[in-house]
């Protein structure tokens, strides 16, 4: 697929503030060497920081077991395997902050979507992707994300569900999409906002690549309706009679 062109269309239709991000798990670490201009973060970091560097700074980020990515992030995003031992150890840590006790925190560990580990992962701005992404992450405000999902529904209706498992919510978007093959809306967690610089008004949706053209096609069709259902959304007034406008969209309105 022509990812640079698709990236441009998404930006034109939704006026995104930052670039969509392409993600891929690599079976072999050597495959990372085939990708040009890969940046390796030299210090300890979290996955949400790598996402920020890709979507806001335009970097292609490569990660292997040798890098200093947080173990918690490695076990979610396809670099290390989760075991009962390390999940219970993490539960003790999380019980000091987000959960009442280690038993409650362990329930979150069991609920967490995890990408099966390979030897490396790579992520980059979609318009610079030198690889076929397995997941595309799109950050936007609620209206932008809503319109994207409405675009998919315009082409073919389905109900979209979301989950929120708490801190480490990137698992609810990226990892869930990877494991289910379905678009996955996520509410970024405290860490993603404090460390990954996700704005207060931003949500994220993880998309299977084959669903993006469906969304774009639907967005274009919606924009051709009588009043142009597009982003940014035109306000019609919170206290006025909008019957004339509704009749333009739904002629049966009386």
C-alpha positions as CSV (number, residue, x, y, z in Angstrom):
1,X,0.0,0.0,0.0
2,X,1.1,3.6,-0.6
3,X,1.5,4.6,3.0
4,X,2.7,8.2,2.3
5,X,-0.4,8.8,0.2
6,X,-2.7,7.2,2.8
7,X,-1.0,9.3,5.5
8,X,-1.7,12.5,3.4
9,X,-5.3,11.6,3.0
10,X,-5.8,10.9,6.7
11,X,-4.3,14.3,7.5
12,X,-6.4,16.1,4.9
13,X,-9.6,14.5,6.1
14,X,-9.0,14.7,9.9
15,X,-6.4,17.5,10.3
16,X,-4.4,15.4,12.7
17,X,-1.8,17.2,14.8
18,X,0.7,14.3,14.7
19,X,1.5,11.6,12.2
20,X,-0.1,8.2,12.4
21,X,2.4,5.6,13.6
22,X,3.2,2.3,11.8
23,X,4.2,-0.7,14.0
24,X,5.6,-4.1,13.2
25,X,7.0,-7.0,15.2
26,X,10.0,-8.6,13.6
27,X,10.7,-12.3,14.0
28,X,14.5,-11.8,13.5
29,X,16.6,-9.1,14.9
30,X,18.6,-9.0,11.6
31,X,15.5,-7.7,9.8
32,X,15.9,-4.5,11.7
33,X,19.2,-3.9,9.9
34,X,17.4,-3.9,6.5
35,X,15.6,-0.7,7.5
36,X,17.4,2.6,6.9
37,X,17.9,5.3,9.5
38,X,16.7,3.4,12.5
39,X,17.2,5.2,15.8
40,X,18.1,3.2,18.9
41,X,17.2,5.0,22.1
42,X,20.4,5.0,24.2
43,X,18.8,5.4,27.7
44,X,16.1,3.8,29.7
45,X,12.7,4.5,28.1
46,X,9.0,3.5,27.9
47,X,7.1,2.4,24.8
48,X,4.9,5.6,24.9
49,X,8.1,7.6,24.6
50,X,9.0,5.7,21.5
51,X,5.5,6.4,20.1
52,X,6.0,10.1,20.8
53,X,9.4,10.1,19.0
54,X,7.8,8.5,16.0
55,X,4.6,10.6,15.8
56,X,5.9,14.0,16.8
57,X,9.6,13.9,16.0
58,X,9.5,11.8,12.8
59,X,11.9,9.1,14.0
60,X,12.0,5.4,13.0
61,X,12.6,3.5,16.3
62,X,14.0,0.0,16.5
63,X,13.9,-2.0,19.7
64,X,15.4,-5.4,20.6
65,X,16.0,-7.2,23.9
66,X,19.3,-5.4,24.1
67,X,17.7,-2.0,24.3
68,X,16.7,-0.3,27.6
69,X,13.0,-0.4,27.1
70,X,11.1,-1.0,30.3
71,X,10.5,-4.7,31.0
72,X,6.8,-4.0,31.5
73,X,6.6,-2.5,28.0
74,X,8.7,-5.3,26.5
75,X,6.3,-7.9,27.8
76,X,3.3,-6.1,26.2
77,X,4.7,-5.1,22.9
78,X,6.5,-8.2,21.5
79,X,10.0,-8.2,22.8
80,X,9.9,-10.4,26.0
81,X,7.6,-13.1,27.1
82,X,5.3,-12.7,30.2
83,X,5.6,-15.4,32.8
84,X,3.8,-16.0,36.0
85,X,6.9,-15.0,38.0
86,X,7.4,-11.7,36.3
87,X,3.7,-10.9,36.3
88,X,3.4,-11.5,40.0
89,X,6.5,-9.3,40.6
90,X,5.0,-6.6,38.5
91,X,1.7,-6.9,40.5
92,X,3.6,-6.1,43.7
93,X,4.9,-3.0,42.1
94,X,1.5,-1.9,40.7
95,X,-0.2,-2.5,44.1
96,X,1.8,0.5,45.5
97,X,0.1,2.8,43.0
98,X,-2.9,1.9,40.9
99,X,-4.4,-1.2,42.6
100,X,-5.6,-2.0,46.1
101,X,-3.3,-5.0,46.6
102,X,-1.1,-7.5,44.6
103,X,-4.0,-9.8,44.0
104,X,-6.1,-7.1,42.3
105,X,-3.0,-6.0,40.3
106,X,-2.5,-9.6,39.2
107,X,-6.0,-9.6,37.7
108,X,-4.9,-6.8,35.5
109,X,-1.9,-8.7,34.5
110,X,-4.1,-11.6,33.4
111,X,-6.4,-9.3,31.5
112,X,-3.6,-7.5,29.6
113,X,-3.4,-8.0,25.9
114,X,0.2,-9.0,24.9
115,X,1.9,-9.3,21.5
116,X,3.8,-12.6,21.1
117,X,7.5,-11.9,21.5
118,X,9.8,-11.8,18.5
119,X,13.4,-10.6,18.3
120,X,12.7,-7.0,17.5
121,X,10.0,-4.4,16.9
122,X,10.0,-1.3,14.7
123,X,7.8,1.8,14.6
124,X,7.8,4.9,12.5
125,X,5.7,7.7,11.1
126,X,3.3,6.1,8.6
127,X,4.5,8.4,5.8
128,X,8.1,7.2,6.3
129,X,7.4,3.5,6.8
130,X,9.9,1.3,5.0
131,X,8.0,-1.8,6.1
132,X,4.5,-3.1,5.9
133,X,2.9,-2.2,9.3
134,X,0.9,-4.8,11.2
135,X,-0.9,-2.0,13.2
136,X,-1.3,1.7,12.6
137,X,-1.9,4.0,15.5
138,X,-3.8,7.2,15.1
139,X,-3.9,9.8,17.8
140,X,-6.6,12.4,17.7
141,X,-9.2,14.3,19.7
142,X,-12.6,12.6,20.3
143,X,-14.2,14.2,17.3
144,X,-11.5,13.1,14.9
145,X,-11.5,9.5,16.3
146,X,-15.4,9.4,16.1
147,X,-15.4,10.5,12.5
148,X,-12.8,7.8,11.6
149,X,-15.0,5.2,13.1
150,X,-18.1,6.6,11.4
151,X,-16.1,6.4,8.1
152,X,-15.7,2.7,8.7
153,X,-19.4,2.3,9.6
154,X,-20.4,4.1,6.4
155,X,-18.7,1.4,4.3
156,X,-19.9,-1.5,6.5
157,X,-21.7,-1.2,9.8
158,X,-20.3,-2.9,12.9
159,X,-20.4,-2.0,16.6
160,X,-17.0,-1.0,18.0
161,X,-16.2,-1.9,21.5
162,X,-13.4,-0.7,23.7
163,X,-11.7,-1.8,26.9
164,X,-9.8,0.0,29.6
165,X,-7.5,-2.1,31.9
166,X,-5.9,0.9,33.6
167,X,-2.2,1.9,33.6
168,X,-0.5,0.4,30.6
169,X,-3.5,1.2,28.4
170,X,-1.4,1.0,25.3
171,X,-2.2,-2.7,25.6
172,X,-5.9,-1.8,25.1
173,X,-5.2,-0.2,21.7
174,X,-2.1,-1.6,20.0
175,X,-1.8,-5.0,21.6
176,X,-5.5,-5.6,21.4
177,X,-5.7,-4.7,17.8
178,X,-2.7,-6.9,17.0
179,X,-4.2,-9.9,18.8
180,X,-7.8,-9.5,17.6
181,X,-7.4,-8.0,14.1
182,X,-10.0,-5.4,15.0
183,X,-9.9,-1.6,15.3
184,X,-9.2,-0.9,19.0
185,X,-10.0,2.4,20.7
186,X,-7.9,3.3,23.7
187,X,-8.1,5.9,26.4
188,X,-4.4,6.7,27.0
189,X,-3.4,6.2,30.6
190,X,-1.6,8.4,33.1
191,X,1.9,7.2,32.0
192,X,1.1,7.7,28.3
193,X,0.1,11.3,29.1
194,X,2.9,12.1,31.7
195,X,5.7,10.3,29.9
196,X,4.5,9.9,26.3
197,X,3.2,13.4,26.0
198,X,-0.3,12.4,24.9
199,X,-2.5,15.5,25.3
200,X,-5.4,15.8,27.6
201,X,-7.9,15.9,24.7
202,X,-6.3,13.0,22.8
203,X,-7.5,9.4,22.3
204,X,-5.8,6.7,20.2
205,X,-7.2,4.1,17.9
206,X,-5.2,1.2,16.7
207,X,-6.1,0.1,13.1
208,X,-5.4,-3.0,11.2
209,X,-3.8,-1.7,7.9
210,X,-6.5,-3.3,5.7
211,X,-9.2,-1.2,7.5
212,X,-7.7,2.2,6.8
213,X,-8.8,2.4,3.2
214,X,-12.3,1.5,4.4
215,X,-12.2,4.4,6.8
216,X,-10.9,6.9,4.2
217,X,-13.5,5.8,1.7
218,X,-16.3,6.3,4.2
219,X,-15.0,9.7,5.3
220,X,-15.0,10.9,1.7
221,X,-18.6,9.6,1.2
222,X,-19.8,11.3,4.4
223,X,-18.3,14.6,3.2
224,X,-20.5,14.6,0.1
225,X,-23.8,14.6,2.0
226,X,-26.0,17.6,1.8
227,X,-24.4,19.4,4.8
228,X,-21.0,17.8,4.5
229,X,-20.5,15.5,7.4
230,X,-16.8,16.1,7.9
231,X,-14.1,17.2,10.4
232,X,-14.0,19.9,11.8
233,X,-17.6,19.6,12.8
234,X,-19.7,22.6,12.0
235,X,-21.8,23.8,15.0
236,X,-25.4,24.4,14.3
237,X,-26.3,26.0,17.6
238,X,-27.3,24.6,21.0
239,X,-30.5,26.7,21.4
240,X,-31.8,27.3,17.9
241,X,-34.4,25.5,15.7
242,X,-32.3,23.2,13.5
243,X,-35.3,21.7,11.7
244,X,-34.3,23.4,8.3
245,X,-30.8,21.9,8.6
246,X,-32.1,18.5,9.5
247,X,-34.5,18.5,6.5
248,X,-31.4,18.9,4.3
249,X,-30.0,15.6,5.7
250,X,-33.2,13.8,6.5
251,X,-36.1,14.9,4.1
252,X,-38.7,13.1,6.2
253,X,-38.2,15.4,9.2
254,X,-41.3,17.5,9.7
